[in-house]
Amino acid sequence: MTSKDTSEKSLPPSVRPTLVMFLILLPALCGAIDVNCSEPTQPALLKALAPIFNLSAIRPVMNMTTPTNVSTFFTLYGILGVDEKSQLLITFLWLNYWWKNEYVSWDPVQCGTNKISLPRNKFWVPDIVINEFMDENTAPEVPYVYLYSNGAVHDAKPVRVVSSCNLDIYTFPFDIQNCTLTFNSYLHYSTDIEISLGKSAENITKYSKQVITTMGEWELLDITSHKNTLSSSTGPHIAELVFNIRVRRRATLYVVNLLIPSCFLITVDLFSFLLPPQAVDRSSFKMTLILGYTVFLLIMNDLLPITGNTIPLINVFFSLCLALMVASLLETILVTNLLSSSANFSPVPRWVQVFVLQILALLVCMPQKTKEPKGSGKQFCERDMKLNTVVAQQKAANGLPGEKGPAADSLAVQELRSLGRDLQAIRLQVEQQQGDSKSSEEWMQVGFIIDRLLFGVYILFISVSFITIMIIWSNSYNQ
């Protein structure tokens, strides 16, 4: 018995298969495997590639210090949706990875082809992941990769990406979102796997716009990319390839179903100021408008974004519209009360006279008209003078020859005094009524000024809102 047989028998049975595998892999670890096809057919090529399949567990490089360059790009085939509440972007991508297998090469003429599709599990595949991935990939699995005669490996597969995205919906529905997809190796450092861009970002954007099939709520603007390095405290950095995807919401649906009806209702409420304030129909009309606007907001609530991050500007617009409607109803109730019950009110306070009847009146172009009331003190003085003249003439007439004596004179004077007291009481009552009428007119003027002021606020709000909407809408389409 030879020493070789003795050494083989001395090995445990469990180690012998490992030794055999090591002896098979030893030539491959020292250089590339020559693929020689016996004939230019796929079965002959597959048979010649059999030793390569045993190397699927290791990175396909001759020198372990040489990094494997993985060329990466994708095509955005569809934008499936955006979840504002969960801050998610749902897309469908066609991923493409290219890398070099240094262990294999063959002569295309000898083997009859320059590429062959083989099962994915027969080769080493880089562990490239998308950092923002938040859910399971439900796209169909592709079990094959392409192997080329120069050792290049092409891995293409569809991926349904549910990625996290920091959504900014302040300018909803004219918002533009910028979401990122970061590709990197999950385990290997840049000394092992280096990621590069396989196609320019301009070509990725152009081709994605050509093949994209979803024509729903979102529109693709552009795709940009840049390389980044993720530092590690325990070793070398990890190479990253970052793609920025900018999408814009198509706002036509929201303009037609939300903004235009809301503007119509607020405009109708604006023209309700042309109705007489003291009319009961004006209050009923405004209450009907508020009820209709509330029902409209409840029906269209599903179209509004739900998020706790920021409050969209359109929600502020709807709240202001509803607040103005409620304020106009309260103002109508106040004005109606002032016009119908102002005679029972106390005189207008001094600060109200200064602030409302003077300052606000000039602001709304309703200056207070000063006119002398009927039956003024001057007229009453003239009446007193005429009355005294009549009394004097009556006394002179009574003093003519044929007068009846002192008793008759005394009776006439008493009658005249009684008549004077009655006239004095009547004058005081008339003056009091005129004072109450002046106070009532001032309160009515306060009501009209408040009504005109709210009408101006309505016009200003509608004008500013319309201009703001048009500017934001225009800026969103200029980006």
Secondary structure as GFF3:
##gff-version 3
##sequence-region A 1 479
A	DSSP	alpha_helix	3	10	.	.	.	ID=ss1
A	DSSP	alpha_helix	16	30	.	.	.	ID=ss2
A	DSSP	beta_strand	33	34	.	.	.	ID=ss3
A	DSSP	alpha_helix	42	48	.	.	.	ID=ss4
A	DSSP	alpha_helix	50	53	.	.	.	ID=ss5
A	DSSP	beta_strand	68	83	.	.	.	ID=ss6
A	DSSP	beta_strand	88	100	.	.	.	ID=ss7
A	DSSP	beta_strand	104	105	.	.	.	ID=ss8
A	DSSP	alpha_helix	108	111	.	.	.	ID=ss9
A	DSSP	beta_strand	115	119	.	.	.	ID=ss10
A	DSSP	three_ten_helix	120	122	.	.	.	ID=ss11
A	DSSP	beta_strand	128	130	.	.	.	ID=ss12
A	DSSP	beta_strand	144	148	.	.	.	ID=ss13
A	DSSP	beta_strand	152	164	.	.	.	ID=ss14
A	DSSP	beta_strand	176	185	.	.	.	ID=ss15
A	DSSP	beta_strand	193	197	.	.	.	ID=ss16
A	DSSP	alpha_helix	201	211	.	.	.	ID=ss17
A	DSSP	beta_strand	218	230	.	.	.	ID=ss18
A	DSSP	beta_strand	238	249	.	.	.	ID=ss19
A	DSSP	alpha_helix	252	254	.	.	.	ID=ss20
A	DSSP	pi_helix	255	259	.	.	.	ID=ss21
A	DSSP	alpha_helix	260	271	.	.	.	ID=ss22
A	DSSP	three_ten_helix	272	274	.	.	.	ID=ss23
A	DSSP	alpha_helix	280	299	.	.	.	ID=ss24
A	DSSP	three_ten_helix	300	303	.	.	.	ID=ss25
A	DSSP	alpha_helix	313	341	.	.	.	ID=ss26
A	DSSP	three_ten_helix	342	344	.	.	.	ID=ss27
A	DSSP	alpha_helix	350	354	.	.	.	ID=ss28
A	DSSP	pi_helix	355	360	.	.	.	ID=ss29
A	DSSP	alpha_helix	361	363	.	.	.	ID=ss30
A	DSSP	alpha_helix	377	398	.	.	.	ID=ss31
A	DSSP	alpha_helix	406	478	.	.	.	ID=ss32
###
